[in-house]
Amino acid sequence: MGERDILVEIARLLAKNKIPYLLTGSFAVSYYGYPRSTHDIDFILEIPKESMAEILKVLAELNKDYDYSVTDIKDAISRASQFNIFHLESGIKLDFWIAKNDEFEKGKFVRSKTVRIMKQRIAVISAEDLILNKLLWCREVRSERHMRD
């Protein structure tokens, strides 16, 4: 499986289970016109702490081709931070960023757009929010890659 296959599989799983998500990171940057690859796929998830069991149930639907830590996922949801899932065969890492409960994060889902990749409808962060995210990252860690994006 390649990156696009994995992206579509995860997006389909999230959509099927009504987990609000946005595609962000290098895939979103590539969609808006600056192709690059980082060998990972980034998502923003809107999961309140009360819905922790829901996402764990959804991830349990993944087959043995994926590896993740339930402890790390619980911690990420509790702290509104980030967790990873790894596709073992390809080595592709999936980064899941838990949306904070603030107006900017909620607005990202309102301003998102839907695109089709391999016949799958996929929610993508807006170009403006992607730029703002990159600028926020640069406040914490100065990154030439984020500035280029």
C-alpha positions in Angstrom: 0.0 0.0 0.0 1.2 3.5 -0.8 0.5 6.8 0.9 -2.7 7.5 -1.0 -4.1 4.1 -0.3 -3.5 4.5 3.4 -4.9 8.0 3.3 -8.1 6.8 1.7 -8.4 3.8 4.0 -8.1 6.0 7.1 -10.4 8.7 5.8 -13.0 6.1 4.9 -12.8 4.6 8.4 -13.2 8.0 10.1 -16.0 9.1 7.8 -17.9 5.8 8.3 -17.7 6.2 12.0 -18.6 9.9 11.9 -15.3 11.1 13.5 -14.8 14.7 12.4 -11.3 15.0 10.8 -9.3 17.2 8.5 -6.3 16.3 6.3 -3.5 18.7 7.0 0.3 18.7 6.7 2.3 17.8 3.5 -0.7 16.3 1.8 -2.7 19.5 2.2 0.3 21.6 1.2 0.6 19.4 -1.9 -3.1 19.8 -2.7 -2.8 23.5 -2.6 0.1 23.6 -5.0 3.5 22.9 -3.4 4.2 19.2 -3.9 6.4 17.6 -1.2 6.5 14.3 0.6 7.4 13.6 4.3 6.5 10.0 4.4 3.7 10.7 6.9 0.0 11.7 6.8 -1.4 14.3 9.1 -4.9 14.6 10.4 -6.7 16.8 12.8 -9.4 15.0 14.8 -12.2 16.6 16.7 -12.6 14.2 19.6 -13.8 15.4 23.0 -12.5 13.6 26.0 -15.9 12.0 26.6 -15.6 10.3 23.2 -12.3 8.6 23.9 -13.9 5.1 23.8 -15.4 5.9 20.4 -12.0 6.5 18.7 -10.5 3.5 20.3 -13.4 1.4 19.0 -12.8 2.9 15.5 -9.0 2.2 15.6 -9.8 -1.4 16.7 -11.2 -1.8 13.2 -7.7 -1.4 11.7 -6.1 -4.7 10.8 -2.8 -6.0 12.0 -1.0 -3.9 9.3 -1.1 -1.0 11.7 0.6 -0.5 15.1 -0.4 2.0 17.8 -0.4 2.5 21.5 -3.7 2.7 23.3 -2.0 4.5 26.2 -0.6 7.2 23.9 -4.0 7.7 22.3 -5.7 8.1 25.6 -3.0 10.5 26.8 -3.2 12.6 23.5 -7.0 12.9 23.8 -6.8 13.9 27.5 -4.2 16.6 26.8 -5.5 17.6 23.3 -2.1 16.8 21.9 -1.0 14.2 19.2 -0.6 10.5 18.7 0.8 8.3 15.9 -0.2 5.2 14.1 2.3 3.3 11.9 1.6 1.3 8.8 4.0 -1.6 9.4 4.6 -2.7 5.8 5.3 0.7 4.3 6.7 2.4 7.3 4.3 5.3 6.8 3.5 7.2 10.0 0.1 8.8 10.5 0.0 11.8 12.9 -3.3 12.5 14.6 -3.6 16.0 16.2 -6.4 16.4 18.6 -8.2 19.7 18.1 -8.2 22.0 21.1 -11.6 23.2 22.3 -11.3 26.8 21.1 -12.8 29.0 18.3 -9.8 28.8 16.0 -9.8 25.0 16.0 -13.6 24.7 15.7 -13.4 27.2 12.8 -11.0 24.9 10.9 -13.8 22.4 10.5 -16.3 25.1 9.3 -13.8 26.5 6.8 -12.6 23.1 5.5 -13.3 21.9 2.0 -14.0 18.4 0.6 -12.0 16.9 -2.2 -12.0 13.5 -3.9 -9.0 11.3 -3.8 -9.3 7.9 -5.4 -13.2 8.3 -5.3 -13.1 9.0 -1.5 -14.5 12.3 -0.2 -11.8 13.7 2.1 -12.1 16.8 4.3 -9.1 19.1 3.9 -8.0 22.0 6.0 -8.5 25.4 4.2 -5.5 27.0 2.6 -5.7 29.9 5.0 -5.9 27.7 8.1 -3.0 25.7 6.8 -0.9 28.8 6.5 -1.9 30.0 9.9 -1.0 26.5 11.3 2.5 26.7 9.7 3.0 30.2 11.1 2.0 29.0 14.6 4.5 26.2 14.3 7.2 28.6 13.4 6.6 30.6 16.6 7.5 27.5 18.5 10.2 26.0 16.3 11.7 28.0 13.5 11.5 25.6 10.5 12.6 26.5 7.0 10.3 23.7 5.7 7.2 25.3 7.4 8.2 28.7 6.1 8.5 27.3 2.5 5.1 25.6 2.9 
